[in-house]
Amino acid sequence: MKLVKLIANLGYGSRKQVTAMFREGLITDADGEVLYADDKVEHAAIRIEGEPLDPPAGLVLMLHKPLGVTCSTKDPGRVVYDLLPPRFRRRSPLLSTVGRLDRDTSGLLLMTDDGALLHRIVSPKAQLAKVYEATLAQDLRGDEAGIFASGTLQLESETTPLHPAALEVLGPRHARLTLTEGRYHQVRRMFAAVGNHVDALHRPRIGGLDLGDLPAGQWRALGPDDLDRLFGGA
């Protein structure tokens, strides 16, 4: 792929704008030597104004989504793309969220421009466990774990029972719930089905990958070892 197209696809600008960047000497190699549009150079050696080029197509990143942020490209409020470098929104292929967390849920969100990987992660066949920690409005009754694990719980307006889910009680009004599916507002609706209400919801883990000490609002690119952990913890 020609350098102009490569850099434009990473969102640094239109092809016309990237061509102008070459003319202005803003694109160099790792040693600071000015590059030209027809040069042949490894991706890792390219610098834009002295900074390494963003990862190529196939990018996978994890984001610690804070509260009040929407998993959308357009919204009257803040969206997840506001937490990333502006050019990430212009990448081609498109950088998409892998599933969603609603505005009032914080935690681990994956994003990728690899369509095949996205479908592999969200596919029901993957059986990737998603872990949520919920703070509840009322004390747990004591029978919720059995109900959630039964595989017979049916949410309002749905005709198919939920897959069995594991509930761990962390306190009178604090629980950890592990799911292997991702229906609309599933955790909130599950607790509503047993007469409770979720006041706060956080997702710290997907498969074998967890947020660790990544601060809210921050992100990092994932490597092969991270993806091995993701699927290894399924």
C-alpha positions in Angstrom: 0.0 0.0 0.0 1.3 3.4 -0.9 2.3 5.6 2.0 -0.3 8.3 1.3 -3.1 5.8 1.3 -1.8 4.1 4.4 -1.5 7.3 6.4 -4.9 8.6 5.2 -6.6 5.3 6.2 -5.2 5.8 9.7 -7.2 9.0 9.9 -4.4 11.6 9.8 -6.2 13.4 7.0 -7.5 13.1 3.4 -5.1 11.9 0.7 -4.7 15.6 -0.3 -3.9 16.6 3.2 -1.4 13.8 3.7 0.3 14.7 0.4 0.7 18.2 1.8 2.3 16.7 5.0 4.9 15.0 2.8 5.7 18.3 1.0 6.1 20.0 4.4 8.5 17.4 5.6 6.3 16.4 8.5 6.6 12.6 7.7 10.0 11.1 8.5 11.6 7.8 9.4 12.8 6.8 12.9 16.1 8.6 12.3 14.5 11.9 11.3 15.1 11.6 7.6 12.3 13.1 5.5 10.2 10.6 3.7 8.6 10.9 0.3 5.3 9.6 -0.8 6.8 6.8 -3.0 9.3 5.6 -0.4 9.2 2.0 0.8 9.5 1.9 4.5 8.2 -0.4 7.3 5.2 0.8 9.2 7.1 0.8 12.6 9.7 3.2 11.2 7.3 5.9 10.1 7.0 9.1 12.2 4.5 11.9 11.9 5.9 15.1 13.4 8.3 12.9 15.3 5.6 10.6 16.8 5.3 6.9 15.8 2.6 6.0 13.4 -0.6 4.6 14.9 -1.1 0.8 14.8 -2.1 -0.5 11.3 -5.5 -2.0 10.4 -6.3 -4.9 12.8 -6.1 -2.5 15.8 -7.8 -3.9 19.0 -7.9 -1.7 22.1 -9.4 -1.8 25.5 -11.0 1.3 27.0 -12.1 1.9 30.6 -15.4 3.5 29.8 -16.5 6.0 32.5 -20.0 6.8 33.4 -21.9 9.3 31.3 -20.3 8.3 28.0 -22.2 6.7 25.2 -21.1 3.9 22.9 -22.0 5.8 19.7 -20.5 7.9 16.9 -23.0 10.6 17.4 -24.8 11.7 20.6 -25.8 15.0 22.2 -23.4 14.1 25.1 -20.0 12.6 25.3 -19.2 9.5 23.2 -16.4 6.9 23.5 -14.6 8.4 20.5 -14.1 11.6 22.5 -11.7 9.6 24.7 -9.5 8.6 21.8 -7.2 10.6 19.5 -9.6 12.4 17.0 -8.1 10.7 14.0 -9.2 7.3 15.4 -12.8 8.3 14.4 -11.6 8.7 10.8 -9.8 5.4 10.4 -10.7 3.1 7.5 -11.7 0.4 8.2 -13.9 1.9 10.9 -13.0 1.4 14.5 -16.1 0.0 16.2 -17.2 -0.9 19.7 -17.4 -4.6 20.4 -20.9 -4.7 21.9 -22.0 -1.8 24.0 -22.1 -0.5 27.6 -25.0 1.9 28.3 -24.3 5.5 29.4 -24.8 4.5 33.1 -22.5 1.6 33.1 -18.7 1.8 33.4 -15.9 -0.6 32.7 -14.1 -2.7 30.1 -15.1 -1.9 26.5 -13.3 -3.4 23.5 -12.9 -1.7 20.2 -11.5 -2.9 16.9 -11.4 -2.3 13.1 -11.1 -6.1 12.5 -14.6 -7.2 11.5 -13.9 -10.9 11.7 -12.5 -10.6 15.2 -15.4 -8.5 16.3 -17.9 -11.2 15.2 -15.8 -13.9 16.8 -15.9 -12.0 20.2 -19.7 -11.3 20.1 -20.7 -14.7 18.6 -22.8 -16.8 21.0 -20.5 -19.7 20.1 -17.6 -17.9 21.8 -19.3 -18.2 25.2 -17.1 -15.4 26.4 -17.8 -14.7 30.1 -18.7 -11.1 30.9 -18.3 -10.1 34.5 -20.4 -7.3 36.1 -20.4 -5.8 39.5 -23.7 -4.4 40.6 -24.7 -2.1 43.5 -28.4 -2.6 44.3 -31.1 -0.5 45.7 -32.3 -3.3 48.1 -30.8 -6.1 50.0 -30.5 -9.4 48.2 -33.2 -11.9 49.2 -31.0 -15.0 49.0 -32.7 -16.9 46.2 -31.3 -14.8 43.3 -28.3 -17.1 42.6 -30.5 -20.1 42.1 -32.9 -18.2 39.9 -30.1 -16.8 37.7 -28.4 -20.2 37.5 -31.5 -22.1 36.5 -31.6 -21.3 32.8 -35.3 -20.7 33.1 -35.5 -17.0 33.9 -37.4 -15.2 31.2 -37.2 -11.4 30.9 -40.2 -9.3 30.3 -41.3 -9.1 26.6 -38.9 -12.0 25.7 -39.8 -15.6 24.8 -36.5 -17.3 25.2 -35.1 -18.0 28.7 -31.7 -16.7 29.7 -28.7 -18.8 29.7 -27.6 -19.8 33.2 -25.6 -17.0 34.9 -23.4 -17.1 38.0 -24.1 -14.8 40.9 -21.6 -14.1 43.7 -22.7 -12.2 46.7 -20.2 -9.5 47.7 -22.4 -7.8 50.3 -26.0 -7.2 51.2 -26.5 -4.9 48.2 -23.4 -5.8 46.2 -23.1 -8.7 43.7 -20.9 -10.0 41.0 -22.7 -11.5 38.0 -21.1 -13.6 35.2 -23.0 -13.9 31.9 -22.2 -15.6 28.6 -24.7 -13.7 26.5 -25.4 -10.0 26.0 -29.0 -9.1 25.8 -30.3 -5.5 25.9 -29.7 -4.1 29.5 -29.5 -7.7 30.6 -28.1 -7.2 34.1 -30.5 -4.5 35.0 -33.5 -6.5 33.7 -32.4 -9.6 35.5 -32.4 -7.8 38.9 -35.7 -6.1 38.0 -37.1 -9.6 37.4 -36.4 -10.5 41.0 -37.8 -7.3 42.4 -34.6 -5.2 42.8 -33.0 -2.2 41.0 -29.4 -1.7 39.9 -28.1 1.6 41.2 -24.6 1.3 39.8 -23.1 -1.2 37.3 -19.4 -1.8 36.3 -17.9 -4.4 34.0 -14.3 -5.2 35.0 -13.7 -8.3 32.9 -14.4 -10.0 29.5 -13.2 -13.6 29.1 -9.7 -13.7 30.6 -9.0 -10.0 30.1 -9.6 -7.5 32.9 -9.1 -3.8 33.3 -6.3 -4.1 35.8 -5.2 -0.7 36.9 -6.2 1.1 33.7 -7.8 4.4 34.9 -11.3 5.5 33.9 -11.3 7.3 30.5 -7.9 5.7 29.4 -7.2 3.1 26.8 -4.4 0.9 25.5 -3.8 -1.1 22.4 -3.9 -4.9 22.8 -1.3 -7.3 21.5 -1.4 -11.1 20.7 -0.8 -12.0 24.4 -3.9 -9.9 25.4 -6.1 -11.7 22.8 -4.8 -15.1 24.0 -5.9 -14.1 27.6 -9.3 -12.8 26.2 -10.2 -16.1 24.6 -8.2 -18.3 27.1 -10.6 -17.1 29.9 -13.7 -18.1 28.0 
